[in-house]
Amino acid sequence: MQLQRTTWFLLLAAIILGGVVYVVEGVIPQRQAQEQRERSQIFADLELADLRRFEIKTAQDRLVIRQTEDQQAPWQMTQPQRVTAERAVVQFLTNLLLEGRYDRTRSVKAVETTLAEYGLAAPFATLRIYRHSQTQPLTLFLGDTTLDERWVYGTFTDPENATDGVEVMLLPIEFKYAVERPLGEWIAAEEQDNVADDAE
């Protein structure tokens, strides 16, 4: 049984068309989705081993937490008290720093009225991350939540010193939960009793 020339041509055309559809529908969108995920990562080049310490400054507190070499107590609070930091609370924040993604960005004018719309004229929290590999810290300013309370506005640009446009990001609401905690939640459970005894 021999196939006619037209049949071979149609078979070849179907194979070529199938290959084109596979590339257009399968390979290209996957590559674009991967690039989008990499672009939307908040701190793309940050690694846990590179974290030296971080500071959280809110209206109520200024916390400084540094990474230690001790496997049993890998995080130490140095301000406002010198105690072991609660591992789970710090890990929640570090996971956000290492894997957190922003939804979208928007460039706005660096005038107080515009920044106030996002809660960035006077941010509720400033997060500074110090790394072993860099002398300058990474600084993230957190503003108001969105109306649906799923996101919080944030920027890397210091609102007080901004002269041009400010890139405002929509960050996961978990950032607000991670930094807006009572001081006691940052202290390790085994240290809680010692702090209470010292207060008496």
Salt bridges, closest charged atoms under 4 A:
ASP45 OD2 - ARG131 NH1 3.52
GLU55 OE2 - ARG53 NH1 2.87
GLU55 OE2 - ARG62 NH2 3.25
ASP103 OD2 - ARG104 NH1 2.56
ASP148 OD2 - ARG150 NH1 3.85
GLU180 OE1 - LYS176 NZ 3.95
GLU185 OE1 - ARG181 NH1 2.77
